Amino acid sequence: MPPLLTIDEALALVLQRAQPLEAEVVLVAQAAGRVPADDVQALVDLPPFRSSAMDGFAVRVADTPGRLRVVARIPAGRPAERALAAGETMGIATGGSVPDGADAVVPIERVEDGGDEVAVSEGVSDQDNIRSIGSDIRVGDPLLSAGLVLGPAQIGALAAAGVAELRCARRPRVAILSTGTELRPPGTVLEPGQIYESNAPMLAAALESSGAEVTRLAAVADDPDAHRAALKQGLEADVLVSSGGVSVGPHDLVRRIAAELGVEEVFWGVAVKPGKPVAFGVRGRTLVFGLPGNPVSALVACELFVRPALRALQGVIAPGPAYAVGRLATPLRANSGRDELVRACVRIEAGETVLEPLSGQESHMIARAAGADALVLVRRGERDPVSGDRLPFLRLS
């Protein structure tokens, strides 16, 4: 058997084959979590007119300090009907259009408002509390780059800049298949030798949060015909993710049946713990991941390889995995032959991220993994990490 690939080598092979999907037009109001296929420019100046930065009174700097006659009050959305003349002021709301002739806004708390007249006791400076046209962005200026995942701030910026729709890579269609005669759906009565099927809902949750449209196929028994029918159906998706049946036992059928269906295996086996017997292949443009059956192994392989592939299919510039760095709370042992992902809890102490490894790191212990919100990366062959060491980690969300 050839040497196992490193995590980085395997990920590179995955990303080489995860080319962005075709783009579709998406309404900005429905674009949260989507990825623009093109750079986006502003369609209007922001602000599009001189606007007031606060509630107050529009004035001429030359008239302050002094007593000024109130000739209008300007709400947001309704510009003044005329320019401001000498000795006059106009009340103005935050965001209101500053009238021609005015070159400052005095905050409401700095005037004595007598109704028809106000007293400004101090002089003001030119352009005080006025937002100039285009001070945020000018029409035609770059607003967002292609490959950026759209969050709330980006959606707000697009809408404010007049962008109603944009082209985004379509969401990847993912089929998830669990294999194993022993699997039963939660809520049923278990017979001896049976376990509840947990991988499919776990993987679906992870991949939906990465922007995928997920279809869960019915779990299949360890039977070649059942595997063949299910895998054939799953290969119609952009990405097929199976769990179980990828090792070397007599009931491990996934790789053999997939090959019969035309899947070209790119690699099998990665020097990582848990998650070593992970397989990756392609058929046409369909990406095929065979994840281990042990739940934590499946979760780790999903975070390392499947989630980045889905982000790459959507055109994300840096698809990940995105490691952060934290300080280790307790010692760990390094594995001599494989990189290891250790489940841990994250806490903040004095503004610093601290990583607390959990007890029970075996790959079947999914219940204990429920308490983890991080996977700490311990590189193989290095010295054993000690308390206080700073290590990379992946957040589990």
DRENVEXVO-133581 format. One record per residue: residue in three letters; y negated, z, x of N, C-alpha, C, CB in turn. Coordinates in pm, whole numbers, plus 50000, padded with zeros to 5 digits. Glycine has a CB too. Layout:
<atoms>
ALAYZXYZXYZXYZX...
</atoms>
This chain:
<atoms>
MET501205000050085500005000050000498765000050088499995012349904PRO497784991250061496564990950143495785003950129495684979050104PRO494875006750222494055018950212493255019150082493095020150332LEU493085031150029492295032549907490835029049935492415046849851LEU490195022949836488765020149845487975033049837488325010449735THR486815033249901485885044249879485185042249745484835045249995ILE484525052649698483745051349575482735040049587483025064649542ASP482025039649698480975029549714481555015449720480155032349841GLU482695013849786483325000649793483774995949655484525000849889ALA484395004949580484855001349446483684998149354485705012649386LEU482635006249362481465003849277480834990349309480445015149294ALA480764986849436480184973949474480974962449412480144972549627LEU482294963549410483124953049350482894952049200484594955549379VAL482694963449135482404963448991481064956748964482394977948936LEU480044960649039478694955649011478554940849047477674963749088GLN479354935949141479324921649171479714913349049480274918549288ARG480544919048963481064911648848480374915348717482544914048835ALA479494924948721478784929248600477434922348593478614944748597GLN477424909748558476204901948549475534904048413476484887048573PRO474194904148410473504906848283473924897248172472004905948303LEU474054902848053474404894947935473184886947888474914904147821GLU473444877447798472344869347746471344878047670472894858147653ALA470104873247666469024881047604468884877647456467694878547677GLU468314887047383468004885247242466644891447215469114891547150VAL465984886847109464674892247074464854905246997463844881946990VAL464124915547038464234928946980462844933746939464894938947079LEU462714939246820461464945346778461194957746862461494948846627VAL459954959546902459614971146984459984984146914458124971047018ALA459794984546783460124996746708461605000046712459684995246564GLN462444990346751463894992446757464414991246900464604982546667ALA463534992046998463914988947136464185001147223462844980847200ALA464175013247168464455025047250465845023847312464355037947165GLY465915026147442467175025347513467545011347558468255030647430ARG466775001247517467074987547556466424984347691466584977647448VAL466764972547745466314968847879465644955147872467514968647980PRO464334954147901463664941147896464294931147994462174942747928ALA464454918847946464974908248032463874901548112465704897947948ASP462624903648073461484897348140460424907948168460894885748053ASP459554904948265458354913148283457474911548158457574909048412VAL456764922248124455944922248003454494924648041456434933047903GLN453584916647981452144918248005451454923547880451514904748048ALA450324930047901449534935047790448904923347714448434944747839LEU448884924347582448304913947499446854917047459449144911847374VAL446414929347482445034933247452444544942347564444934940447314ASP443204943847570442644954147656442914967747593441104952047678LEU443154977747679443284991547630442295000347704444734996847649PRO441355006847635441045004747494440434990847471440075015747445PRO440514985547350439934972447321438444972947295440634966347203PHE437864984847288436414986647268436024999647337436024986947115ARG434735001747357434295014547414434575025547312432765014247453SER435375035247349435765045547253435395059447303437265044747225SER435235068347208434855082047241436085090147283434165088747122ALA435935097847388437045106147437437165119247361436865109047584MET436205122147271436285134847197435355134247076435905146847289ASP435505144146989434575145546877433215149946932435115155846772GLY432165143546885430845147146934429765138046879430815146747086PHE428765135246962427625127146920427315116747027426375136046892ALA427235104146983426845093347072425345093847094427275079547015VAL424935093247221423515094847253423105084647360423215109247302ARG421775083647378421205076647493420895087347597419895068347453VAL421385085147721421175095147827419695098447842421755090047961ALA418845088347829417395090447848416805099947744416665077247842ASP417495101947632416975110547525417405125147541417435105447390THR418185128447645418685142147660418025148547782420235142347674PRO417795162047772417965170447651416875167447550417935185547688GLY417115171847426416125169647322416715170847184415495156047339ARG415835169147084416275169446944416365154946896415275177946855LEU417495151846832417765138046795418115137146647418915132246880ARG417675126146585417925124046443419295117746424416815115246380VAL420095123646335421435118446305421285107246204422375129746250VAL421645094946245421465083446158422785078046103420755072446233ALA423915083046155425225078546105426295087746161425515063746145ARG427405087646095428595094646147429745084546147428955107646058ILE430375082646266431325071646287432755077146288431015064146419PRO433545074146187434955078146191435745068446278435555078646048ALA436945072546320437825063446394438195051846302439115070746445GLY438145039746357438535027946282437405020846211439545031746183ARG436195026646213435045020246148433865020346243434675027546015PRO433545008846303432435008346397431095010546329432424995046470ALA430115014246409428755016346356428195003246303427815022246464GLU427335004446204426754992446142425614986646223426274995546002ARG425044994446316423954989446399423934996846532422584990846326ALA423074992046622422954998446753422145011346742422284988746854LEU422335019846840421605032546846420225030246907422405043046928ALA419205035346841417825033746889417355046546957416875030046773ALA416225045947023415655057447091415415068746993414345053747163GLY415755081147036415535092946954416595095046848414215092046889GLU417615086746848418665087846746419985092346808418845074446672THR420865097146722422255100046761423165096546644422425115046802MET424415094446674425425092146571426615101146598425855077246567GLY427035108546495428265116146507429445106746525428475125146385ILE430405110746606431535101746635432825109746651431255093546763ALA433905104246598435205110746609435915105946735436075107746484THR436875113946783437705109746896438355096346865438785120546929GLY438215086946957438765073546935437835064246862440025074446861GLY436695069246816435735060846745435055050946838434695069346678SER434535040146780433875029746857432445033946890433875016446779VAL432145034947019430815039147063429815028047030430795042447216PRO428725031146963427775020646921427015014747039426785026146820ASP426605002347023425724996347123424475005047136425334981547083GLY423955005747254422765013847279423085027747329421955014847156ALA424275032947296424685046247343425345044947479425645053047241ASP425065054447569425685054147700426325067447738424665050347804ALA426525076347638427235088947661427625094847526426365098947743VAL428605103847529428965111647411428895126347449430395107847359VAL428155134147368428025148547391429075155547305426585153647358PRO429945163947364430945171047284430285179247174431805180147372ILE430965180447061430395187046945430045201646973431365186346830GLU430815207847064430555221947093429325223947181431765228147161ARG428725213247231427555214447317426255210647246427725205747441VAL426315209547115425095206547039424925216846928425135192046980GLU423705217746880423415225346758423255215246646422115234546773ASP424195215346555424235205146450423505210546327425715201246413GLY422355204546298421585208646181421745199546061420145209446217GLY422725190746069422955181645957422245168445978422495188045827ASP420925168245954420155155945974419625154746116419005155445876GLU419765165646193419215165746328420105174446415417735170946329VAL420215170846544420965179146637420095182146758422295172346681ALA420375193646821419655197346943420645196747059419015211646930VAL420295188847159421105187847282420325195347390421375172647324SER420885206647435420135215447524420205211347671420625229447509GLU421175203147707421345199247846421385184147859422625205547905GLY420945179147974421035164848000422495160748022420185161148121VAL422805148147996424145142848016424085131148113424785138447880SER425235127448166425315116648263425805103748198426245120548378ASP425445092848262425825079648210427335078548196425295068648303GLN427785074148080429185071548044430025084348026429815062948150ASP429365095848017430115108047989430935106547862429165120147977ASN432235109547870433145110047755433275096747681432675120647658ILE433035085847755433245072547698434385065747774431925063947706ARG435355060947699436455053247757436045038547758437805055347678SER435935032847877435465018947886436555009147845434995015948028ILE436144997347807437074986747767438014983647884436304973847721GLY439324983847856440314980347957440504990748066439934967648020SER440005003148046440165013248150441615017448169439315025348117ASP442465015148067443895017848080444605005448133444505022147943ILE444414994148069445014981548113444214969948054446514980748070ARG444214958748127443524946748083444514936748026442724940448199VAL444064928647932444914918247876445454909547989444144909747772GLY446764906947987447404898848089447884906448210446474888548133ASP447474919148222447964927248335449424930948314447104939948352PRO450194933048424451584937448411451664950948340452254938448550LEU452544951748242452714964048165454034970848201452664961048015LEU455144963448192456464968648224457254958048298457224973248097SER458134962348388458974953048462460314951448394459164957848606ALA460904939748410462274937548364463204947348432462724923048391GLY464234951548358465234960448417464944975148402465384957448559LEU463884978648331463524992748309464034997148172461994994748320VAL464805007848167465275012948039464095018347960466365023848059LEU463965014147835462815017947754463015031547690462555007347646GLY462105040747724462085053847662460865055247573462095064747768PRO460585067247522459455069147431458115064847490459375083647392ALA457855068047616456565064347676456425049247684456425070647816GLN457505042347720457435027847731457265021347594458695022447801ILE457935026647493457785021247357456335022947312458755028347258GLY455755034547338454355036847301453415027347373453965051047331ALA453665025147503452805016147579452905001847527453175016547728LEU454104997347496454274983747443453524982047312455754980647424ALA453704991547222453044990447092451534990747108453495001646999ALA451014999847191449575000947209448994988147270449245012847298ALA449764981547354449284969447421449514956947338449954967947554GLY449904958747211449994947447119451314940047120448944938147149VAL452324945347190453614938447200454464942647080454344941747335ALA454804933146995455604936046875457084933846898455134927546759GLU457424924646988458824921747016458964916947159459374911146918LEU460164918047213460424913747350461884909947364460054924947451ARG462194902747470463574898747496464284909447577463634885147568CYS465444913547528466274923347597467694917947608466264937047524ALA468384921547716469804918347723470494925047605470434923147859ARG471404917747542472084923747427472954935447471472934913147353ARG473254943847377474104955347406475534950747436474104965347287PRO476174956347539477564952647566478494957447454478024958547701ARG479444949047417480484952847321481664958347399480914940547233VAL482014970647371483064977647445484204981347350482504990247516ALA485424978347391486624982747320487284993747400487604970847295ILE487635004647333488275016047397489695017647342487455029147376LEU490655018847433492065019847394492715031447468492815006647423SER493325040447395494125051147455495595047647440493805065047389THR496375050347545497805047247543498615059947562498165036847651GLY499765060347499500675071747516501375075447387499915083747568THR502685075747390503465079247272503165093347224504955077847301GLU502715101847314502505115947282501205118547207502515124147408LEU500345108747193498995111047138499005111646986498055100047185ARG498265121246933498085122646789496615125446761498985134046730PRO496075120746648494665123246618494415137846585494205114446502PRO493265143246625492915156946587492955158646435491515160746641GLY493405170146392493515172846249494915171246195492605164046174THR495795164746271497195163646230497995175046291497785149946272VAL499215176746243500105187246295500855181846415501095192246184LEU500825189246526501515184946647502985188546642500855191146770GLU503815179046679505235181546699505455184846847506095169246656PRO506625190346882506895193347024506695180947112508325198747041GLY505985182747224505745171947317504505163647288506915163147321GLN503825166347179502655158547142501355165847179502675155546991ILE500305158147200498975163747228497955156147146498625162947381TYR496785162447128495715155647057495035145447149494695165747003GLU494655134247089494005123447163492525126747179494195109847091SER492095128747303490705132647329489935122447410490685145747401ASN490625113547480489915104447571489035094547497490905096947656ALA489545088747388488755078447319487435083747266489565072447205PRO487415095147194486105100147149485205104247264486295111847056MET485795109647371484995113547488484355101247552485865121047591LEU485155090847574484635078747637483635071647546485775069347673ALA483905071647416482965065347323481615072147329483515065747180ALA481615085447334480355092747342479595089147470480595107847335ALA480325088347582479675085247709479105071047709480665086847824LEU479855061547654479455047547664478425043747560480655038547652GLU478455049947443477395047547346476055052347400477715054547213SER476075063347476474825068247535474325059147646475015082347588SER475155049747690474745039947790474335026747727475865037547889GLY474195026447595473705014547527474775005347473472865007047618ALA476055009247480477125000547436477345001447286478415004047509GLU477844990447229478374990447093479884992147106477994977247015VAL480395003547063481765007547093482675005546972481815022047138THR483834999746997484914999046899486095006846954485314984246867ARG486585016346878487765024046918489005017746855487635039046877LEU489895012746939491165007446892492125018946867491754997446993ALA493085016746780494085027046752494925029446877494995023046633ALA495205042246905496055045747019497415039147003496195061147032VAL498015035047115499305028047110500365036047184499185013847169ALA501595034747137502745040947201503115033347326503945041647104ASP504005039347405504445033147531505485022347501505045043747627ASP504975011347446505825000347403505134987347446506085000647248PRO505844978247514505194966147563504534957847455506194957647635ASP505184956147342504604948047236503334954347179505614945847125ALA503354967747163502164974647113501014973447213502484989447084HIS501334975047342500304973447444499724959347442500884976647583ARG500624949547432500174935647437499224932447323501384926147433ALA499574936647203498724933847088497364940747100499414938246959ALA497374953347144496124960847154495244955447267496404975747177LEU495854952647383495064947447494494494933647462495924946747621LYS495284925447395494784912247355493564913447266495884904247283GLN493594922947173492434925247086491244930247167492784935246975GLY491494939847257490414945547336489764935647430490914956947414LEU490494925647475489954915747568488944906447503491064907547627GLU488774907347372487734899547305486364905647325488044898347156ALA486294917947373485014924847395484434920847530485204940147388ASP483204925247556482614923247688483274932247791481104925847683VAL483674944147746484294953947835485454960447760483254964747882LEU486594960947827487764968047774488004980147861489024958747769VAL488044991847799488305004347871489545010647811487075014147862SER490605011547891491815018347847491955031347924493075009447866SER492705040647867493015053047938494505055647927492195065047882GLY495085059448041496525061748047497255049048085497045066947914GLY498475050948139499345039548166498955031048284499395031048048VAL498205036548383497795028448498498385033448629496285028248509SER499335042748621499965047648743501225039448769500285062848732VAL502255045548828503435037948870504715042548801503615039049020GLY504585050248692505765054848621506355043948533505425066948537PRO507565046148480508225036048397507505033048267509625040448366HIS506665042248220505935040148096504495035648119505945052648013ASP504135033148246502775028748277502725013448268502335033548420LEU502295008648151502414994448117501114986648125502974993247980VAL499994993448133498694986748114498474975648215497574996848123ARG498654978448343498354968548446499264956348434498484974748586ARG500544958648408501474947348397501154938648277502914952448388ILE500924944848162500644936948041499294929948056500654945947915ALA498314936748113497014930448134497134918048222496024940448196ALA497934919048328498144907348415498784895948339499004911148536GLU499744899048251500394888648170499384881748079501524894648087LEU498324889048039497314883447950496184876648027496754894447862GLY496334875248157495364867748235494294875948304494714858248149VAL494454889148310493474897648379493734897048529493544912248327GLU492704893648604492784893748751492404907648800491844882748814GLU493354914448862493074928048910492264927349038494384935848934VAL491094933849036490204934049152490574945549245488744935349108PHE490854957249189491344968349271492124978049184490184975549342TRP492954985749252493674996849188493755008149288495114992449141GLY493165019249252493195030949339491925032649419494365030049431VAL491305044249402490065047649473490235061549534488815047249376ALA489705063349653489835076049724488885086349663489545074349875VAL489195090649540488375100449470489285110149396487385093449372LYS488855122449385489595132649311488635139749218490285142749408PRO488955140149088490035133249018489665118648992490365140348885GLY490645110548952490375096848916490965086449008488935094848909LYS491865090349097492415081049196493035068449135493455088049279PRO493935069349034494605057148988493795048948888495915060848925VAL492545045848924491705037748837491895023048873490215041948848ALA491955014548772492125000148794490914992748738493434994948729PHE490584981848803489494973348755489874958848772488174976348830GLY489644951048667489934936848673488994929048584491364934148634VAL489154915948582488314907248501489184896448436487184900848586ARG488774892248318489304880048259488114872348205490374883048145GLY487784861248270486544854448236485364863748264486544849848087ARG484534865948164483394875148180483704889048128482174869648109THR484934891248082485294904548031485674913548147486454903547929LEU485044925348154485374935448253486454944448196484124943648295VAL487454947648277488604955348229488784967548318489904946648227PHE488624979348260488804991948331490044998948279487555001048316GLY490965002148369492115010448334491915024248393493435004148385LEU491565033748308491265047348355492525056048346490115053448272PRO492585066548428493735075648420493795082548285493665086048533GLY494965087848252495135094648124494635108848124496555094548086ASN494665115548240494135129148243492665128948204494325135648383PRO492255137248109490895135948054489775136948156490685146247950VAL489855146548248488755148048344488745136348441488885161348420SER489925131248477489985119348562489325107548492491445115948598ALA489605106048363488985095148287487475096748281489555094648145LEU487005108948262485565111548255484895108248388485295126148217VAL485485112648498484905110048630484845095048658485715117148740ALA485955087948631485985073448654484965066348565487385067748627CYS484795071148445483805065448354482395066848412483885072048216GLU482065078648461480725081048515480485073048643480515095948541LEU481515071748726481345065048855481305049948843482455068948947PHE482075044248749482245029748748481875023048615483655026548780VAL482285028748502482065021848375480605022748332482965027748266ARG480025034648337478625035948296477705027048380478175050748306PRO477835026848515476995017648591477235002948554477255019448740ALA478474999248523478744985448483478014981948355480254983248465LEU478004990948258477314988348132475814986948154477594999448031ARG475264995048240473834993948269473524980748340473365005848356ALA474414976648431474214963848499474304952148400475244962148611LEU475214952848304475324942348203474044941048122476504945048111GLN473284951848111472034951648037470834948448126471824964847968GLY471114945848255470044941648345469274952748412469104933448272VAL469794965148408469094976248473469034973748624469804989948442ILE467874975348682467674972148824468544981148912466184973748862ALA468544993948887469345003448966470345010048870468435014349037PRO471525003948852472435008748747473135021948777473464998548723GLY473025026848899473595040048927474945039148994473715047948801PRO475645050548999475275063548942474035069449011476455073248953ALA473285077148932472035082948981472265097449021470935081948873TYR472405099649150472645113149200471325120649217473405112649335ALA471355133249179470275142549213470825151949322469775150649086VAL470015161049369470435170249474470165184549428469695167249609GLY471135193249451470985207349416471575216249523471635210249282ARG471255229149514471745238949611473025245449558470675249849639LEU474055245749642475355251049603475305266249598476445246349701ALA475855271849487475825286449470477005293349536475795289849323THR478155286949540479365292849598480045282649687480335297749487PRO480865287049783481505277649876482515268649806482205285249989LEU482775257049868483785247649821484605242949940483135235549748ARG485755236949911486585231350017486515216050009488055236250005ALA486315209750123486295195150129487725189950135485475190150250ASN487955178450072489265171950075489305162750197489525163849943SER490395163050270490465155250393490565140250367491645159650475GLY491135136250251491385122150228490605115750116492785120350202ARG489995123750028489315117949913488005125049886490205118549789ASP486995117249843485785123449790486175130949663484665112849762GLU485505142149637485855150049520484625152549434486505163349561LEU484815151449303483775154749206484135167949142483605143449099VAL483325178049168483605191649123482725194849004483365201849238ARG483345199548895482575203148776481775215848801483495204948654ALA480535215848754479645227048781478625228448669478935225248915CYS477995240148667476865242748578475575242248659477015256548506VAL474535237048597473225236148662472335247148607472575222248640ARG471655254148695470635263748652469435262348745471185278448652ILE468305267048699467075266248777466695280248822465925259748693GLU466525281848952466095294549010464875292049097467245301249093ALA463775298549062462525297149138462165282549158462645304049274GLY462365274749052462005260749056462985251749128460695259449118GLU464115257249174465105249349248466375247949166465405255849385THR467015236049175468255233449105469415239849180468495218349087VAL470175248249108471315255149168472585250549096471165270749158LEU473645247949173474905242949122475975253749132475345230349198GLU476525257649017477545268149010478875261848973477145279248908PRO479795259649070481085253649038481875262248941481905251349165LEU482615255648853483455262648755484825265248813483575254548625SER485485275348761486885277548796487745267948715487315292348770GLY488915264248770489815255348699489375240948711489895259148554GLN489685234548824489235221048851490345210548834488685220248991GLU491505214548781492585204848764492155193948665493875211848715SER492735181948682492255170248609492605170348461492805158048671HIS493515179348419493845179948276492985189948201495305183548259MET492165197748271491465209048210490165204548144491175219848316ILE490285197148036489105192047968488355203047893489485181047872ALA489085213347845488415224147774487465231647867489435233847713ARG487895234047988487005240748083485845231548122487785245048210ALA486065218548119484985209248152483865209748050485525195148162ALA484155215147930483115215947828481945224647872483695221347698GLY482195233747965481125242348015480325236148127481685255248059ALA480705224148172480035217948286478935208448240481045210448372ASP477865207848315476835197648292476515190048418475565204148237ALA477425190948518477215183648643478555181148711476275191348736LEU478585170148788479695167148878479125167149019480385153348843VAL479585176449102479075177949238479945169649331479075192949283LEU479315161149410480035152249501480245159149636479275138949520VAL481515161049671481885166649802482565155449880482845179349787ARG481905150549982482435139450059483655143650140481355133850152ARG484595134550152485845137450222485605138850372486875126450196GLY486445147050433486455148150577485315155850639486475134950633GLU484365160250559483255168050614483645182850619481975166050529ARG482795190750680483075205150683483025210650543482075212750775ASP483685221850520483675228050388482235232350354484645240150383PRO481735228050240480385232250201480315247350178479925224850074VAL479205253350216479005267750198477835269950105478775274850334SER477705282450060476595285949972475275282350040476635301149936GLY474405276249961473105272250014473035257850058472745280850128ASP474185251350078474155237150113473585228949998475585232150150ARG472905218350033472345209349932473265197349918470895204849969LEU473785195249795474775184849770474315175649658476135191049736PRO474745162949662474435153849551475265157149428474665139349592PHE474715154649310475465156949187475025147149080475265171449138LEU475925144848985475655136748867475495146048749476775126348842ARG474495143448667474335151148545475265145748436472875150848498LEU475885154648364476695150948248475865153448125478045158948242SER475565142648050474715144347932475505140847808473435135447941
</atoms>
